Amino acid sequence: MELVWMFVILISVMFFIDKVLRKWLGVKKKKISETPGKNIDRWGRGSILVLYLCILPFVIEDSQHMKMFICCYFIVLMGFQLAMERLYLKNKEYMLTLANLLFILMFFYYIDYFI
C-alpha cells in the first residue's frame, strides 16, 4: 500500500512541477506529433522500448540492478524526448522534461529509504 501512495505522490508532484514551470516560463503546451519529427519520435521511442524489453529478462533477477535498469530506461527515454523537443519545438518545453527527469531520478534513487 505504501508503494501505491508513493506513486500517487510522484504523479502529483510531477503535475505540480509541470504547472508551476509552465506558468513561470510562459510555455504553451505543444506536442512533437504536430511537427515534422513525428515519425522520428515514434520510431525512436519504439526502438528504445524494444531494446529495453530485450534486456529485461537478464536484469530481472536482482532488485538493485532492476532499480538501476529503470533509472537508465528513464534517462534514455526522457533524454530522447528532451532532444526531440529541443530540435522540433523550438521553445522551452525541454526544460519541463529535464525537471521531470531529475525528479524521477531522485525518486527512484531514494525509493529504498521510503519503503
C-alpha positions as CSV (number, residue, x, y, z in Angstrom):
1,M,0.0,0.0,0.0
2,E,2.9,2.3,0.7
3,L,4.2,1.8,-2.8
4,V,0.8,3.0,-4.2
5,W,0.9,6.1,-2.1
6,M,4.5,6.8,-3.3
7,F,3.4,6.6,-6.9
8,V,0.4,8.9,-6.2
9,I,2.7,11.4,-4.6
10,L,5.2,11.1,-7.6
11,I,2.5,11.7,-10.1
12,S,1.0,14.7,-8.2
13,V,4.4,16.3,-7.7
14,M,5.2,15.9,-11.4
15,F,1.9,17.5,-12.3
16,F,2.6,20.4,-9.8
17,I,6.1,20.8,-11.3
18,D,4.7,20.9,-14.8
19,K,2.0,23.5,-14.0
20,V,4.4,25.8,-12.0
21,L,7.2,25.7,-14.6
22,R,4.8,26.3,-17.5
23,K,3.4,29.3,-15.8
24,W,6.9,30.6,-14.7
25,L,8.5,30.0,-18.2
26,G,5.4,31.1,-20.1
27,V,5.4,27.9,-22.2
28,K,2.3,26.8,-24.1
29,K,1.7,23.0,-24.4
30,K,2.7,21.7,-27.8
31,K,3.3,18.1,-29.0
32,I,6.0,16.7,-31.1
33,S,3.4,14.8,-33.1
34,E,2.3,18.1,-34.6
35,T,5.8,18.7,-36.1
36,P,7.8,17.1,-38.9
37,G,9.6,15.0,-36.3
38,K,6.5,12.8,-35.7
39,N,7.9,9.7,-37.3
40,I,11.4,10.1,-35.9
41,D,9.8,10.4,-32.4
42,R,7.6,7.3,-32.9
43,W,10.4,5.1,-34.2
44,G,12.9,6.3,-31.6
45,R,10.5,5.6,-28.7
46,G,9.6,2.2,-30.2
47,S,13.2,1.2,-30.7
48,I,14.1,2.2,-27.1
49,L,11.2,0.2,-25.7
50,V,12.1,-2.9,-27.8
51,L,15.8,-2.6,-26.7
52,Y,15.0,-2.4,-23.0
53,L,12.4,-5.2,-23.2
54,C,15.0,-7.5,-24.8
55,I,17.4,-6.7,-21.9
56,L,14.8,-7.0,-19.2
57,P,15.0,-10.8,-18.7
58,F,18.7,-10.6,-17.9
59,V,18.2,-7.9,-15.2
60,I,15.0,-9.1,-13.5
61,E,16.9,-11.4,-11.1
62,D,18.4,-8.7,-8.8
63,S,16.4,-5.9,-7.3
64,Q,19.4,-3.5,-7.1
65,H,20.1,-4.0,-10.8
66,M,16.4,-3.6,-11.5
67,K,16.4,-0.2,-9.9
68,M,19.4,1.0,-11.9
69,F,17.8,-0.6,-15.1
70,I,14.6,1.5,-14.5
71,C,16.7,4.6,-13.9
72,C,18.7,4.0,-17.1
73,Y,15.5,3.5,-19.1
74,F,14.1,6.8,-17.9
75,I,17.4,8.6,-18.6
76,V,17.5,7.2,-22.2
77,L,13.7,7.7,-22.9
78,M,13.4,11.2,-21.4
79,G,16.8,12.2,-22.9
80,F,15.5,11.3,-26.3
81,Q,12.3,13.2,-25.6
82,L,14.4,16.2,-24.5
83,A,16.5,16.1,-27.7
84,M,13.3,15.9,-29.8
85,E,11.7,18.8,-28.0
86,R,14.8,20.9,-28.3
87,L,15.1,20.2,-32.1
88,Y,11.5,20.4,-33.2
89,L,9.5,22.5,-30.7
90,K,11.9,25.5,-30.5
91,N,10.6,26.7,-27.2
92,K,11.5,26.0,-23.5
93,E,9.3,22.8,-23.3
94,Y,12.5,20.8,-22.9
95,M,13.1,22.5,-19.5
96,L,10.0,20.8,-18.2
97,T,11.1,17.4,-19.4
98,L,14.5,18.0,-17.7
99,A,12.9,19.0,-14.4
100,N,10.6,15.9,-14.5
101,L,13.6,13.7,-15.4
102,L,15.6,15.0,-12.4
103,F,12.7,14.5,-10.1
104,I,12.0,10.9,-11.3
105,L,15.7,10.0,-10.9
106,M,15.7,11.4,-7.3
107,F,12.6,9.4,-6.6
108,F,13.9,6.1,-7.8
109,Y,17.3,6.7,-6.2
110,Y,15.8,7.3,-2.7
111,I,12.9,4.8,-3.0
112,D,14.7,2.3,-0.8
113,Y,14.6,4.8,2.1
114,F,10.8,5.3,1.9
115,I,9.7,1.7,1.6
